[in-house]
Amino acid sequence: MELAILIPALLVFLYSLYRLVKDDYVFIRKGILLEQSYDIAFIILWISLFFSRAFFLLFNYQPGKNIFFQFFSINEGGFSLLGAIIGGMIAMYFIGRYKKVPLGRLSDFLSLSFLFALPVGFLTSALLVNRSELLFTLLSAVLYFLLILFFVQFLYPRILSRTLKEGMLSILFLLFFSLISLLTTFLVSLKNIAAYVNSHTITLFILLIFSLILLFKEAKPFSQHRRTLHR
C-alpha cells in the first residue's frame, strides 16, 4: 500500500528526468542516449528501495524479531526516505566508477528530478500518516516545493551555463534535505524532546556534516579555477 501510494511521485521523477536529459547538449555531445540515463536511474531506484527498507527496519528495530523475515514481510510495512537517499548516493558512486557518463551532471539531474517528486510523495503519503503527523507531512511538501523554486530559479541555470560546478546541485540537495528533515523531525518531537536524539536524527546529522564537507571540498577548487580564468 505504501509503495502504491508513491506511484505518482515515481511518475513525476521519471518525467522530470526525461525533460532534463533529452535535450541536454553535454549528453548529446557525448553520445549518451536517454535510455542509458533511464537504465542508470532504474538501477539506482532498486538499490534505493533496498536501502529504504533496510534503514526503516534498523531505525525501528524490535528485539526478538528476525529482521530478515521482517524485511520481506508485507505486514511489517514501512520505508525510510533517508535510507533511499543514502542508497542512491552509494549506487551513484559505484556507477560513476564503472560507467563512462558525466557523473556530476547526471547526479545533478537525478537529484533535481527526485526533488520534483518529493512534494508529490509527501502529499500522497499524507493519506497514510496519523493525524498528529499530518501537519508536518504537509509542511515538508511545502518546504520542498519552495526548494524546487530556489533550485530552478537560481541553481539549475548556473549548471547549464557552467558557472556552477557539475555535482554541486546534488551536494546542495543533500544539504537542504538534511536541514529540512532535521527541522521537521524536531517539530514532531517538540512534545518529547528526549526522543529527538535517535538513530534517525544521528544519521541525518552525519549526512549534514558529510554534505558540508563535500560542499567546501568541491567549491574551493572551482572558485580558484574561476579566478584564474578571469586574470
N, C-alpha and C positions, 0 to 999 in steps of 0.2 A: 504493500500500500504506500509506504513512504517513498519508494523508488518511482512508483507510478505517478505520484503527485508532482514529481520533479521533471516529468517529460516536457512540459512547456519550457522550462529552463534549459533543457538539453537542446531543444529545437532552436532557441534563441542563440545559444552558444555556437551551434553549427552554422546557422545563417550568418552570424556576425563574423565568424572565421572566413566564410565564403566571401563576404563583401570586402574583408581586409586583404585577403591573399590574391584574389583572382586577377586584379589589375595592378598589382604591386610591381613596379619597374625593376626592383632588385631581384625578385623571384623570376620575373620574365627573362632578365638578362642572364641569370644563372641557369636557366632552363629547368626550373623547378615547377612541376605541374601541381595543380590544385589537388589532384588525387594523392600525391605524396604528402602534402600537408595534412590531408584528412587521415591518411594511414597513420601518421605520427600522432595525430590528435586522438584517434581511437585507441592506440596503444596506451597513451597517457591516461585516457579515461578509465580503461580497465585496471591499470595499476593504481590509479587514484581511488577507484571503488574498493579495491582490496585494502588499501591503507585506511580508507574511511571506515570500513567495517572493523578492522583490527584496532584502530585507535578508539573507536566507540566502546569496544569491549574492555580495552585496557583502562580507559577513563572511568568505566562503570563496572570495574571488576568485582565479582561476587565470590568470596572464598567458598570453597567446597564444590563449585561448579566447574565442569570441564569446559575450558574456553574453546577447545577445538569444536565440540559439539554445538556450543553456543554460536560459533561463527556461522554455521550452516543452518541453524535453526530459524524457521520463519516466525516462531513465537518470541524470539529474543531480538526483536526489530530494533533498528537504530543505526545511524551513520554519523560520522564526525566530519564536519566541514574542514576543520583544522587538519585532520588526517588526510583528507582528499588533497588539500593543497600541498602538504609535505610530500605525499606520494607523487603528486605531479611534478614537484620540484626535483625529486630524486630521479624520476623517469626521464625528465628533460635533460638532466646532467649526463646520464649514461647514453641517451640517444645522441646527444651532441658529440660524444666521443667517437661514435661509430658511423654517424650519418653525415654526409657531405652537404650540409644545409647551413645557411646563415643563422646560426643558433640564436644569437641575440635578437635578431629581428623576428624570428618565429616565436620565441618566448614572449616577446612584446605583444604579438598578435594574439597568441593563446591567452595571455593574461587579460588583455583588453576584452576579448570575446567572453572569457569567464566572468569578468566584471559586468558586462552587459547582462549576463544570465543571473547574477546574484539577486537583484531586486525581484525578479520574477520568481526565483526559487524561494525567497523569503515570503513573498505574498501567497504562493500556493501552499507552502508548509504551514502558514498561519491556520490552515484548515485543520491541522492535526495537533497544534500545541494547546496547553492548558490556558484557561482564561487569564491566569496570573502572568503568563509569559507572552500573551498576545500583543500587548502594547510594545514590548521590547523587540518582538519579531517585526512588527510594522516599523518601529524606529530604525531597525537595521536596514529594512528595504529603502527607507527614505535616505539614510546616510549613504548607502551605496549608490543610489540614484544621483545624489549630489556629487559623489566622487566620479561618476561617469561623466557628468557635465564638466568637471575640472579636467579630467584626462583628455576628453575630446576637444575641449576648447583650447587648452594650453600645452598639453604634452604630446598628443598624437601629431599635430602639425610640425612640431620640432623633430619628431622621429622621421617624418617624411622629408624634411628639409636638411636632415643630417646635422642639425645644431644640438641635438641631444643624442648621446651615445646609445647605440643599439644595446638592448638589455636593461637599460636604466628604467624603462617603463615597468618592466616586470619586477624589478627590485623595489620600485616605489609602490607597486601593488602590494607586495608582501608587507612593506612598512605600514601602509594605511590599513590593510586587513588586520594586522596585529593590533594597531591602535584602536580601531573600531570594535574589534572583538573584546579587547580588554575593557573598553568603556561600557559596552552593553552587558558584559558579564558582571562588572562592578555594580551596575544599576540593578540587575536582577538580584544581586547578593546584598543589597542595602539592609534588608531586614535581618541578615545573619552574616556580618562581615567576616567572621571566622571561616565561613565556608568559601570565601573568595579565594583563599590560598589552597589550591589543589593541583592535581597533576595537569589539568587542562590549562589553568592560568600560568603555571610554571612553564609549560611548553610554549605558550603564547609569548611569554617574556623572552624565552630563549630565541624564538623566531624573530622577535622585535630586535634584539641585540644583533642577531645574525644579519638581518636586513640592513641595519645601520652600518655594520662592518663592510658589507658589500657595497653600500652606497658610497661611503668615503673612499673605499679602495678603487672603485670604478670612476668616481667623479674627479679625483685628483689628477691622474694622468691625462684625462680628457681635457681638463681645463688648462693644463700645461701645454698640451698639443695645440689648443686653440690660440694661446698666447704666442706660441712660436709662429703660427701661420700669419698672425696679424703684424708681425715685426717686418 
